[in-house]
Amino acid sequence: MSRFRMGEWVMLTSQKGKKWYVKIEDAPFSTHLGTLNMLDVVGKQEGDFLETHKGAKMYLFRSTLEDYIFTMNRPTQVIYPKDLGAMVFYGDIQPGHTILESGIGSGSLSLALLRALGGQGRLVSVEKRPEFAVAARENITRFFGEHPANHSIVVGDIQDFGMTVRADRVFLDLPEPWHCIPTVSGLLTEGGILVSLSPNIGQLQAMYKDLKHNGFANIRNFELLKRDWLIDERRARPNDRMIAHTGFITVARKTPVVIPGSMEE
Ligand SMILES: C[S@@+](CC[C@H](N)C(=O)[O-])C[C@H]1O[C@@H](n2cnc3c(N)ncnc32)[C@H](O)[C@@H]1O
């Protein structure tokens, strides 16, 4: 990997794992651990470290997408890595797919989808609030260094979305996702996959009914719990605290037929 250059961003990481995402320029950067001259980062390699004026070691890394999501501007609730990983995998994204997403929020899910597309295919993100569309675009541009050519952001309501898109996948993170199911159902290719994140359990039942009535089958709902562990020379036990709940994930497949009637087996 190339050495750090002037103007790029570095993830300064303390020995305890605290992180700061900082631009490399001719300026000091200070934390409670002391001050670094950011110019000293130029020419270093990833994994090298610098010492602050207080003697604290700061490792130098390029940001992972996980790191980036925790440091970027977040004007809305975002989807966190635990759920992003599952959504990308259960959505079975392949390079070349056309993906329709709504809403874009801060762009966390869009970043994960664009990463999975690997510069191929296309992501269309529909967001009704222009200020969030701008904020997400900035986050995405800063991460990739430029706004990816295969990403379009459409400002509008997904329920009235009128563009002709033949989507292989649909991803939703909306307060009332069921309202847009008739619209996105008509845009999703047969056999295509819809993935939705819902923070509240009531959303799942409303979703279920609308998915059933709009030609979806194999409807699954689940949540993921992640428990961190403290492992060092003295301790090997779960962390005292955990994030108990983020959201429920719904995965469903589009079929050409609407089967009237009752519950899934
Ligand atoms: C929780 S945020 C999405 C966060 C995003 N998935 C992320 O990871 O950063 C929900 C977004 O949906 C947008 N939204 C709500 N209803 C919408 C609709 N009917 N059409 C388009 N966007 C909508 C909101 O403005 C908000 O930006």
PDBQT file of the ligand as one rigid body, heavy atoms in Angstrom, charges set to zero:
ROOT
HETATM    1  C1  LIG A 301     -33.401   6.425   9.126  1.00  0.00    +0.000 C 
HETATM    2  S1  LIG A 301     -33.108   7.448   7.756  1.00  0.00    +0.000 S 
HETATM    3  C2  LIG A 301     -32.199   6.421   6.649  1.00  0.00    +0.000 C 
HETATM    4  C3  LIG A 301     -30.786   6.200   7.120  1.00  0.00    +0.000 C 
HETATM    5  C4  LIG A 301     -29.905   5.542   6.102  1.00  0.00    +0.000 C 
HETATM    6  N1  LIG A 301     -30.378   4.204   5.765  1.00  0.00    +0.000 N 
HETATM    7  C5  LIG A 301     -28.487   5.459   6.609  1.00  0.00    +0.000 C 
HETATM    8  O1  LIG A 301     -28.041   4.347   6.897  1.00  0.00    +0.000 OA
HETATM    9  O2  LIG A 301     -27.830   6.509   6.720  1.00  0.00    +0.000 OA
HETATM   10  C6  LIG A 301     -34.685   7.486   6.964  1.00  0.00    +0.000 C 
HETATM   11  C7  LIG A 301     -34.689   8.426   5.783  1.00  0.00    +0.000 C 
HETATM   12  O3  LIG A 301     -35.852   8.183   5.000  1.00  0.00    +0.000 OA
HETATM   13  C8  LIG A 301     -36.305   9.423   4.494  1.00  0.00    +0.000 C 
HETATM   14  N2  LIG A 301     -37.704   9.241   4.117  1.00  0.00    +0.000 N 
HETATM   15  C9  LIG A 301     -38.775   9.076   4.941  1.00  0.00    +0.000 A 
HETATM   16  N3  LIG A 301     -39.899   8.858   4.226  1.00  0.00    +0.000 NA
HETATM   17  C10 LIG A 301     -39.531   8.892   2.903  1.00  0.00    +0.000 A 
HETATM   18  C11 LIG A 301     -40.248   8.740   1.683  1.00  0.00    +0.000 A 
HETATM   19  N4  LIG A 301     -41.555   8.500   1.675  1.00  0.00    +0.000 N 
HETATM   20  N5  LIG A 301     -39.564   8.835   0.530  1.00  0.00    +0.000 NA
HETATM   21  C12 LIG A 301     -38.229   9.059   0.526  1.00  0.00    +0.000 A 
HETATM   22  N6  LIG A 301     -37.500   9.219   1.659  1.00  0.00    +0.000 NA
HETATM   23  C13 LIG A 301     -38.140   9.138   2.839  1.00  0.00    +0.000 A 
HETATM   24  C14 LIG A 301     -36.065  10.386   5.641  1.00  0.00    +0.000 C 
HETATM   25  O4  LIG A 301     -36.053  11.728   5.182  1.00  0.00    +0.000 OA
HETATM   26  C15 LIG A 301     -34.710   9.907   6.145  1.00  0.00    +0.000 C 
HETATM   27  O5  LIG A 301     -33.662  10.566   5.510  1.00  0.00    +0.000 OA
ENDROOT
TORSDOF 0
